Amino acid sequence: MNVLDFFVKLYAPLHNYPSVPMRVLTPFRVAVRYGARLILPRYLAKPSPVVSKPYARIIVSLTSFPARIDNVWQVVECMLHQTVRPEKILLWLSKEQFPNEDSIPQSLRSRQSDQFEIRMVEGDIRSHKKYYYISKESPDALVFLIDDDIYYDTHLIEHVMEAHQKAPNAVICNFGRHIGHNEDGSLKPYNQWCYEFHYCEADDLFFGSGGGTLFRPSWFHADLTDIDNAIRLCPIADDIWLNAMARLSGRKIIILKNGKILPVYSCNNVELFRINMDESKNDEQISAINKYYGKQIF
């Protein structure tokens, strides 16, 4: 087992104690995060040890912003270290946030190749950049969404592709929850939805796209690339929009066995999911989606 996989797998089972709030880290989680912060950048700076790799016709897509950009090279390296290599890794950046080449760290610019590309786009549609541009450009491609602040183990794409071969028409994800409902059928607040850490196929699944999610954009509802509505209804929650588009299309969702996600350390980190949960922004955006489509999608 390599060092990257060791830390990711070590962190995965370290859930909080039932009496501890989610935002409070247990001592073991703190220790593993600290160790990863010290060791993994050095490990990932070295070339991938696997010379000859199997190949998958998928496109990895992610986005980032200035507060996180200095460490995104580590996420890119996680993809370059995969046991099954992707066809492309595309990083979408806004010209408003990165107006010139010098505003992009050398750690990213130096890694550009036939496999990894930085794509500059006009305007800023925030986290929606992750799926929007690739969905417009290649609607029938197999797209694999990831986030810009997570360490991914080297077998991630391999396991996802194995699941895809068994269920070629399903959305395959590595992180998600069960949509929670009360006894009367009403929707529970988002922060009361239960995580699913085991392999699961169910009608009430909600995937977190950044954990690693495989799909074809053409599978989803035609409104997927209606970016004006996406931004109006879900301004800071691309996952809600993506899940709504999957559910409107009746697409099957499969969650693979997983654990806690090991984050990449950043002293300037801004965690949108904390804002969405702590300020009930997810509930507001889910309500806006249901109201717009005139039915309870979630």
Rosetta blueprint (number, residue, H / E / L):
1 M L
2 N L
3 V H
4 L H
5 D H
6 F H
7 F H
8 V H
9 K H
10 L H
11 Y H
12 A L
13 P L
14 L L
15 H L
16 N L
17 Y L
18 P L
19 S L
20 V L
21 P L
22 M L
23 R L
24 V L
25 L L
26 T L
27 P H
28 F H
29 R H
30 V H
31 A H
32 V H
33 R H
34 Y H
35 G H
36 A H
37 R H
38 L H
39 I H
40 L H
41 P H
42 R H
43 Y H
44 L H
45 A L
46 K L
47 P L
48 S L
49 P L
50 V L
51 V L
52 S L
53 K L
54 P L
55 Y E
56 A E
57 R E
58 I E
59 I E
60 V E
61 S E
62 L E
63 T E
64 S L
65 F L
66 P L
67 A L
68 R L
69 I H
70 D H
71 N H
72 V H
73 W H
74 Q H
75 V H
76 V H
77 E H
78 C H
79 M H
80 L H
81 H L
82 Q L
83 T L
84 V L
85 R E
86 P E
87 E E
88 K E
89 I E
90 L E
91 L E
92 W E
93 L E
94 S E
95 K L
96 E L
97 Q L
98 F L
99 P L
100 N L
101 E H
102 D H
103 S H
104 I L
105 P L
106 Q H
107 S H
108 L H
109 R H
110 S L
111 R L
112 Q L
113 S L
114 D L
115 Q L
116 F E
117 E E
118 I E
119 R E
120 M E
121 V E
122 E L
123 G L
124 D L
125 I L
126 R H
127 S H
128 H H
129 K H
130 K H
131 Y H
132 Y H
133 Y H
134 I H
135 S H
136 K H
137 E H
138 S L
139 P L
140 D L
141 A L
142 L E
143 V E
144 F E
145 L E
146 I L
147 D L
148 D L
149 D L
150 I E
151 Y L
152 Y L
153 D L
154 T L
155 H L
156 L H
157 I H
158 E H
159 H H
160 V H
161 M H
162 E H
163 A H
164 H H
165 Q H
166 K H
167 A L
168 P L
169 N L
170 A L
171 V E
172 I E
173 C E
174 N L
175 F L
176 G E
177 R E
178 H E
179 I L
180 G L
181 H E
182 N L
183 E L
184 D L
185 G L
186 S L
187 L E
188 K L
189 P L
190 Y H
191 N H
192 Q H
193 W L
194 C E
195 Y E
196 E L
197 F L
198 H L
199 Y L
200 C E
201 E E
202 A L
203 D L
204 D L
205 L E
206 F E
207 F E
208 G L
209 S H
210 G H
211 G H
212 G L
213 T E
214 L E
215 F E
216 R L
217 P H
218 S H
219 W H
220 F L
221 H L
222 A H
223 D H
224 L H
225 T H
226 D L
227 I H
228 D H
229 N H
230 A H
231 I H
232 R H
233 L H
234 C L
235 P L
236 I L
237 A L
238 D H
239 D H
240 I H
241 W H
242 L H
243 N H
244 A H
245 M H
246 A H
247 R H
248 L H
249 S L
250 G L
251 R L
252 K L
253 I E
254 I E
255 I E
256 L L
257 K L
258 N L
259 G L
260 K L
261 I L
262 L L
263 P E
264 V L
265 Y L
266 S L
267 C L
268 N L
269 N L
270 V L
271 E L
272 L H
273 F H
274 R H
275 I H
276 N H
277 M H
278 D H
279 E L
280 S L
281 K H
282 N H
283 D H
284 E H
285 Q H
286 I H
287 S H
288 A H
289 I H
290 N H
291 K H
292 Y H
293 Y H
294 G L
295 K L
296 Q L
297 I L
298 F L
